[in-house]
Each structure stands twice: as C-alpha cells, then as structure tokens.
Amino acid sequence: MRGRGIAVCLPADIDTDVIIAGRYLRTKDYDVWATHVFEDLDPLLAPRLKGAVIVAGKNFGCGSSREQAALALREAGVVAVIAPSFARIFFRNAINIGLPLIESDLTCGEGSTIEFDLSGGWVESRGKRYTICPLSPRMQEILMAGGLVKYWRARR
C-alpha cells in the first residue's frame, strides 16, 4: 500500500481526548468529528488535515480507547499518521477502520511532501528515504480493504 500527503507536525503524547474532545461524542455524525478534530489543540488545524500525513512525537493516541479518535482523523482526510510509537489500542483501532499508521522516527518538516510504501517498508520526506518496520501482511490486507469490516465482508 502506497500513499502520499503533506506533513502536519504534532508533538509527543497526543491523547485521544485531544484528537476528538468528549463533548462531540454524543453524535455519530462523522462530519461533526472531522470538523472538530484537534479543536482544543489548534482550532484552525482541522481544515488543514485533508490530504495530510500527520508526523507526531512518541505515544500518539494515548489515553482512552475511543475508536472515534481514529475515525475522526480518517474522516478529516488524514492519509496516514507517522510517529515513533502509538498507544496499542489506538493502533489497532486505526488499522481496523483503515487508517495507516507508520512507526518511524521521521523528523517533521511542516508542509513537506511525505510518501510511503507499507509493503516496501519505507517512508520518504525531503528527498530522504527511511526504512520502517513493516506491518504484518494481514494488517496490510485490512488496510487495502478499507478496514476490518470490509476485509471480512470481502471474504464471505
């Protein structure tokens, strides 16, 4: 699976409450979540996420296990998230809804073009290619299918 997007840089320890605040969880309207993603961190960030690759510090997605955080990012148009480490539950929630996550120590250049190839095991930024730890073949299949539900439906 390949992808590309424009880098949006975030710090370490971004928790799920920062990704989508609890006050927006009373609705199941994905458009509301996409509009308010990262609102408490930066109210002007959500519109910049369409076609973006988030490059963050360690421990991205820590905090509560809310699946809505990964969904909010996907619905806002995030192409992938790159970080040195992810909270385990967030990692699995993201893969299950079809949002690629890449573990890498890539340094961020806000606005840089980021390209990645999950099956090839690399990410590239500013002309430099970094080797990444590849996802398992099953996780790559889930991402290619668009998420776990679509993956299993295709196998019926």
C-alpha positions in Angstrom: 0.0 0.0 0.0 1.4 3.4 -1.1 0.4 6.9 -0.2 1.4 10.5 0.0 0.4 13.7 1.7 1.5 17.0 3.1 3.1 16.8 6.6 1.3 18.3 9.5 3.6 18.2 12.6 2.4 17.5 16.1 4.2 17.0 19.4 4.5 13.8 21.5 1.8 12.3 23.8 -1.2 13.4 21.7 -4.1 11.7 23.5 -7.5 10.7 22.2 -9.2 13.5 24.1 -7.1 16.0 22.2 -7.9 14.2 18.9 -11.6 14.5 19.4 -13.0 16.0 22.6 -15.5 14.1 24.6 -18.2 16.8 24.1 -18.5 15.7 20.5 -19.1 12.1 21.2 -22.8 12.4 21.8 -23.3 12.3 18.0 -22.4 9.6 15.5 -22.1 12.2 12.7 -18.6 11.7 11.3 -18.7 15.2 9.7 -19.0 16.8 13.2 -16.0 14.8 14.3 -14.0 15.8 11.2 -14.8 19.4 11.7 -13.8 19.4 15.4 -10.7 17.2 15.3 -7.8 18.7 17.3 -10.0 21.7 18.2 -8.6 22.0 21.7 -5.0 21.8 20.4 -5.5 24.2 17.5 -8.9 25.4 16.3 -7.5 26.0 12.8 -6.0 22.6 12.3 -9.0 20.5 11.1 -9.2 22.2 7.6 -5.5 21.5 7.0 -5.9 17.7 7.5 -7.4 16.8 4.2 -4.7 15.0 2.3 -2.3 15.3 5.2 0.1 12.9 6.8 0.4 13.6 10.5 4.0 13.4 11.7 4.0 13.3 15.5 6.1 12.5 18.5 6.0 9.3 20.6 2.9 7.8 22.2 0.4 9.1 19.7 -3.2 8.1 20.6 -2.6 7.6 24.3 -5.5 8.0 26.7 -8.9 6.5 26.4 -9.7 3.7 24.0 -12.3 5.6 22.0 -12.5 4.4 18.4 -13.9 7.8 17.5 -10.4 9.3 17.6 -9.2 7.2 14.7 -12.5 7.7 12.8 -12.3 11.5 13.3 -8.8 11.5 11.7 -9.9 9.4 8.8 -13.0 11.5 8.2 -11.0 14.7 8.3 -9.0 13.4 5.4 -5.8 12.2 7.1 -3.8 9.9 4.8 -1.6 8.3 7.5 -0.1 9.0 10.8 3.7 8.6 11.4 5.1 8.5 14.9 7.9 6.7 16.8 5.2 4.8 18.9 1.5 4.6 19.2 -0.8 3.6 22.1 -1.6 0.0 21.5 -5.4 0.3 21.4 -5.3 3.4 19.2 -3.0 1.5 16.8 -5.4 -1.4 16.4 -8.5 0.9 16.2 -6.8 2.8 13.4 -5.9 -0.3 11.4 -9.4 -1.6 11.9 -11.0 1.4 10.3 -8.5 1.6 7.5 -6.2 4.4 8.7 -2.5 3.6 8.0 -0.1 4.1 10.9 3.7 4.1 10.4 6.2 3.7 13.2 9.2 5.8 12.4 11.5 8.5 13.9 10.9 10.7 10.9 11.7 14.3 11.7 9.0 16.7 10.7 9.1 19.4 8.1 5.8 21.1 8.2 4.3 21.2 4.7 6.8 18.8 3.3 5.6 16.1 1.0 5.6 12.6 2.6 5.5 9.5 0.6 5.2 5.9 1.9 5.1 2.3 0.8 3.9 0.0 3.6 4.7 -3.2 1.7 8.0 -1.8 0.5 8.9 -0.8 4.1 9.8 2.9 3.5 8.8 6.4 4.1 10.3 9.4 2.2 10.5 13.1 3.1 12.6 15.9 1.7 14.4 13.5 -0.6 15.5 11.1 2.2 14.1 7.6 2.4 13.7 6.0 5.8 13.2 2.3 6.4 10.2 1.4 8.5 9.1 -1.7 10.4 6.5 -3.2 8.0 3.0 -4.0 9.1 2.1 -7.7 9.1 0.7 -9.0 5.8 -2.8 -9.3 7.5 -2.7 -5.7 8.7 -1.8 -4.6 5.2 -4.7 -6.6 3.8 -7.1 -5.0 6.2 -5.8 -1.5 5.2 -6.1 -2.3 1.5 -9.7 -3.5 2.1 -10.5 -0.2 3.8 -10.8 -1.6 7.3 -11.7 -4.8 9.2 -15.4 -4.8 8.4 -14.8 -4.5 4.6 -12.0 -7.1 4.9 -14.3 -9.7 6.4 -17.2 -8.9 4.1 -15.0 -9.5 1.1 -14.2 -13.0 2.4 -17.9 -14.2 2.7 
